[in-house]
Amino acid sequence: MSIIIAIILFSIIVIFHELGHFLLAKANGIKVNEFSLGLGPTIFGFTKGETTYSLKLLPFGGACMMEGEDENSTDERAFSQQSVWARISVVFAGPFFNFIMAFVFAFIIIACVGYDEPVVSGVIPGYAAEEAGMQEGDEIVKINNYNVHFFKEVSLYSAFHAGEDVTITYKRDGEKFETVLKPKLSEETNTYLYGFSGTNEKVKPSFGKIVSHSFYEVRYWIYYVAQSLRMLVTGGASVNDLSGPVGIVKNIGDTYTQSVSNDGYFYAFLNMLNWGTMLSANLGVMNLLPLPALDGGRLVFLIIEAIRRKKVDPDKEGMVHFAGIVLLLLLMVVIMFNDIRKLF
């Protein structure tokens, strides 16, 4: 049951991404040949109007296949025949819809359980925070140039900048203070600590703060993905640390099972939404990367066209995207191999 729920969640996120492409294509009068969930052979499908809607064998991925998207077409409603700005809107809509979904999921979570304020609940003797005079009740508002709205952002920033000195801005009795903290390696946890802790209590916010902090929650996950990619590029992480669909579905399933067992179905539902927020923001960011075959790669060519006011040679663009697809498939094979290896 847990695996089925994980696959359903993963499928909803993917189909919502493709729905963004689909709706903007329809809004721009572009002919959509097929709208599908999954990959591989078709299990079930039906045609309504000019579009075939289908369910594929493999429950990962999806597609919105438009006339003239990857091939030459003289149809006046083909993707390739539309204005550059119409095509940009269609391509960008997929990732943008992922950010919308992440916001909606975050909104539901925060409305139900609130959020963790970035307030110090205590300082640890012998660490930088104590030496700097920080106290219980201080509200962290900024780490270096990063504005803080949740206490978990402090932990995340520390994880991605382990061992680095940081400038902490905090409030006490309405007044702002600033101090530089040098993190110290904890022998117990083998992690660098600033020397202050936060509370586990959640704050129930007003409607306005639910809205604003839902945006901050999406930003939190975007930052998480961006910093993870930075570590991958700089060597702080490796391809072996990545998880693909198999690993993600397993982790979601494990979370669901543990949540139902320990906290009940309501909190299991909220944990699924939390996974959904992270994955949807992740998919949005990843698809905006300027890499061939991804939405970001297509946007690069479209932006070049908008600047030059002249289309890039379709054959050359097609070759670049084909090479990108081959490399992406090879990467997916490696990641899937790692996922399966971790299962055993």
C-alpha positions in Angstrom: 0.0 0.0 0.0 2.8 2.4 0.9 4.5 1.9 -2.5 1.2 2.5 -4.3 0.7 5.8 -2.4 4.3 6.8 -3.2 3.8 6.1 -6.9 0.5 8.0 -6.9 2.2 11.0 -5.3 5.1 10.9 -7.7 2.7 10.6 -10.7 0.6 13.6 -9.5 3.6 15.8 -9.4 4.7 14.7 -12.9 1.3 15.1 -14.4 0.9 18.5 -12.9 4.1 19.6 -14.6 2.9 18.3 -17.9 -0.5 19.9 -17.3 1.3 23.3 -17.2 2.7 22.6 -20.8 -0.7 21.3 -21.9 -2.8 24.3 -20.6 -0.5 26.9 -22.0 -0.3 25.0 -25.3 -4.1 25.0 -25.6 -4.2 28.7 -24.5 -1.9 29.5 -27.4 -3.9 27.5 -29.9 -1.1 24.8 -30.3 -2.2 21.3 -31.3 -1.5 18.7 -28.7 -1.3 15.2 -30.2 -1.0 13.2 -26.9 -1.1 13.8 -23.2 0.2 10.9 -21.2 1.1 9.7 -17.8 4.0 7.3 -17.6 6.4 6.0 -20.2 6.7 3.1 -22.5 3.8 1.1 -24.1 0.3 2.4 -23.8 -1.9 0.4 -21.3 -5.1 2.5 -21.8 -6.0 5.5 -23.9 -8.8 7.4 -25.5 -9.1 10.3 -28.0 -11.1 13.4 -27.3 -11.1 16.0 -30.0 -7.6 16.2 -31.5 -5.7 14.9 -28.4 -5.1 11.3 -27.2 -5.0 10.8 -23.5 -3.1 7.7 -22.4 -1.7 5.8 -19.4 1.7 4.2 -20.1 3.2 1.0 -18.6 6.0 2.5 -16.5 4.5 4.7 -13.8 7.3 7.4 -14.0 7.3 10.5 -16.1 4.8 11.8 -18.5 4.5 13.8 -21.7 2.6 16.5 -23.5 3.4 15.9 -27.1 2.7 18.9 -29.3 2.6 19.0 -33.1 5.8 20.3 -34.5 7.6 20.3 -31.2 10.5 18.0 -32.2 9.8 17.6 -35.9 9.1 19.8 -38.9 5.4 20.6 -39.4 3.6 22.9 -41.8 0.5 22.8 -39.6 -0.3 26.4 -38.7 -1.1 25.3 -35.2 2.2 23.5 -34.8 4.4 24.5 -31.8 7.2 25.5 -34.2 4.9 27.9 -36.1 4.0 30.0 -33.0 5.6 33.2 -31.9 8.8 32.9 -29.8 7.0 34.3 -26.7 4.1 31.8 -27.0 6.7 29.0 -27.1 8.6 30.4 -24.2 5.3 30.5 -22.1 4.5 26.9 -23.0 8.0 25.6 -22.1 8.2 27.6 -18.8 4.7 26.6 -17.7 5.8 23.1 -16.7 8.4 24.2 -14.0 6.2 27.1 -13.0 3.3 24.7 -12.3 5.6 22.7 -10.1 6.3 25.7 -8.0 2.5 26.4 -7.8 2.0 22.8 -6.6 4.8 23.1 -4.0 3.2 26.4 -2.7 -0.3 24.7 -2.4 1.2 21.7 -0.5 3.2 24.0 1.8 0.1 26.2 2.4 -1.9 23.1 3.6 0.9 21.9 5.9 1.4 25.3 7.5 -2.3 25.9 7.9 -2.6 22.6 9.7 0.4 22.5 11.9 2.1 25.9 11.7 5.8 26.4 11.4 9.0 26.5 13.5 10.0 30.0 14.4 13.7 30.8 14.2 13.9 31.5 18.0 16.7 30.4 20.2 15.5 28.0 22.9 18.9 27.6 24.6 22.7 28.1 24.1 25.3 25.3 24.5 28.2 26.0 26.9 31.6 26.3 25.3 30.3 27.2 21.9 30.4 30.5 19.9 26.8 31.6 20.6 27.5 31.6 24.4 30.7 33.5 23.9 28.9 36.1 21.7 26.3 36.7 24.4 23.3 35.2 22.6 20.4 34.2 24.9 17.2 32.1 24.9 14.4 34.0 23.1 16.7 35.7 20.6 15.1 35.6 17.1 17.4 34.8 14.2 16.6 37.0 11.2 19.6 36.5 8.9 22.7 34.3 8.4 25.2 36.2 6.3 22.9 37.4 3.4 20.3 34.7 3.8 17.0 35.9 5.4 15.7 33.3 7.9 12.0 32.5 8.5 12.2 29.0 9.9 14.6 27.5 12.4 15.3 24.6 10.1 16.9 27.1 7.7 19.6 27.6 10.2 20.4 23.9 10.2 20.2 23.7 6.4 22.6 26.7 6.0 25.0 25.2 8.5 25.0 21.8 6.6 25.8 23.4 3.3 28.5 25.8 4.8 30.0 23.4 7.4 32.8 25.0 9.3 32.5 28.5 7.8 32.3 31.6 10.0 28.9 33.3 9.8 27.5 36.7 10.6 24.3 36.2 12.6 21.7 38.9 12.8 19.1 38.5 15.6 16.4 40.4 17.4 16.1 40.9 21.2 13.3 43.0 22.6 12.7 44.6 19.2 16.3 45.6 18.8 18.7 44.1 16.2 22.1 42.7 17.0 24.8 41.3 14.8 27.6 38.9 15.7 30.1 36.7 14.0 30.1 33.0 15.0 32.8 30.5 14.4 31.2 27.0 14.4 32.8 24.3 16.5 32.9 20.6 15.6 30.9 18.5 18.0 32.5 15.2 18.9 29.1 13.6 19.6 27.4 14.4 16.3 30.5 15.0 14.1 28.9 18.2 12.8 29.7 21.9 13.1 27.5 23.7 15.6 27.0 27.5 16.2 26.0 26.7 19.8 22.3 27.5 20.0 19.3 25.3 19.6 15.7 25.9 18.5 12.3 24.8 19.9 10.2 21.9 18.4 7.0 23.9 19.1 5.0 25.1 16.0 3.5 28.6 15.7 0.0 28.7 14.4 0.1 31.8 12.1 -2.6 34.1 10.7 -3.8 33.7 7.2 -1.4 36.3 5.9 1.6 34.5 7.5 0.4 31.2 6.1 0.6 32.7 2.6 4.0 34.4 3.2 5.5 31.4 4.9 4.3 29.1 2.2 6.4 31.1 -0.2 9.3 30.9 2.2 8.8 27.1 2.4 9.1 26.8 -1.4 12.2 29.0 -1.3 13.6 26.7 1.4 13.4 23.7 -0.9 14.6 25.7 -3.9 17.7 26.7 -1.9 18.1 23.0 -0.8 18.1 21.8 -4.4 20.4 24.6 -5.6 23.0 24.0 -2.9 22.8 20.3 -3.5 23.6 20.9 -7.1 26.5 23.2 -6.1 28.0 20.5 -4.0 27.6 18.0 -6.8 29.5 20.3 -9.2 32.2 21.2 -6.7 32.8 17.7 -5.5 31.1 17.9 -2.2 28.7 15.2 -3.3 28.8 12.5 -5.9 26.4 10.8 -8.3 26.1 7.9 -5.8 24.4 10.3 -3.4 21.6 11.0 -5.9 18.2 9.2 -5.8 16.1 8.4 -8.9 12.4 7.4 -9.1 13.1 4.0 -7.5 14.9 5.4 -4.5 12.4 8.2 -4.1 9.4 5.9 -4.2 11.0 3.6 -1.6 11.8 6.6 0.7 8.2 8.0 0.4 6.8 4.5 1.1 9.0 4.1 4.2 8.0 7.6 5.4 4.3 6.7 5.0 4.6 3.4 6.8 6.5 4.9 9.8 4.1 7.9 10.0 1.0 5.7 10.1 2.6 3.4 12.7 3.9 6.2 14.9 1.5 9.2 14.4 -1.6 8.1 12.5 -3.0 8.8 9.1 -3.4 12.5 9.5 0.3 13.1 10.0 1.1 10.5 7.4 -0.9 12.7 5.0 1.0 15.8 6.0 4.3 13.9 5.6 3.2 13.0 2.0 2.5 16.6 1.4 5.9 17.5 2.7 7.5 15.0 0.3 5.3 16.5 -2.4 6.5 20.1 -1.7 10.1 19.0 -1.8 9.8 16.9 -5.0 7.7 19.5 -6.8 10.1 22.3 -6.1 13.0 19.9 -7.0 11.4 19.0 -10.4 10.8 22.7 -11.1 14.4 23.7 -10.4 15.9 20.7 -12.2 13.8 21.4 -15.3 15.0 25.0 -15.4 18.6 24.0 -15.6 20.1 25.2 -19.0 20.8 21.6 -20.1 19.8 20.0 -23.4 16.6 18.0 -23.4 15.3 19.8 -20.3 12.9 22.7 -20.3 15.8 25.0 -19.3 17.8 23.9 -22.4 14.8 24.6 -24.7 14.4 28.0 -23.0 18.0 28.9 -23.8 17.5 28.4 -27.5 14.2 30.3 -27.4 15.8 33.2 -25.5 18.6 33.3 -28.1 16.0 33.3 -30.8 14.1 36.2 -29.1 17.4 38.2 -28.9 18.5 37.4 -32.5 15.0 37.6 -33.9 15.9 34.6 -35.9 15.4 30.9 -35.2 18.3 28.7 -34.4 18.8 26.0 -37.1 16.3 23.3 -36.0 18.6 20.5 -37.1 21.5 21.8 -34.9 19.1 22.4 -32.0 17.7 18.9 -32.5 21.2 17.4 -32.4 22.0 19.2 -29.1 18.8 18.0 -27.5 19.3 14.4 -28.8 22.8 14.3 -27.2 21.3 15.7 -24.0 18.6 13.0 -24.0 21.3 10.3 -24.5 23.4 11.6 -21.6 20.3 12.1 -19.4 19.2 8.4 -20.0 22.7 7.2 -19.2 22.6 9.2 -15.9 19.2 7.8 -15.1 20.6 4.3 -15.7 23.4 4.9 -13.3 21.1 6.5 -10.7 18.6 3.6 -11.0 21.4 1.1 -10.6 22.4 2.9 -7.4 18.8 2.9 -6.2 18.4 -0.9 -6.7 21.8 -1.6 -5.2 20.8 0.4 -2.0 17.7 -1.8 -1.8 19.9 -4.8 -1.1 
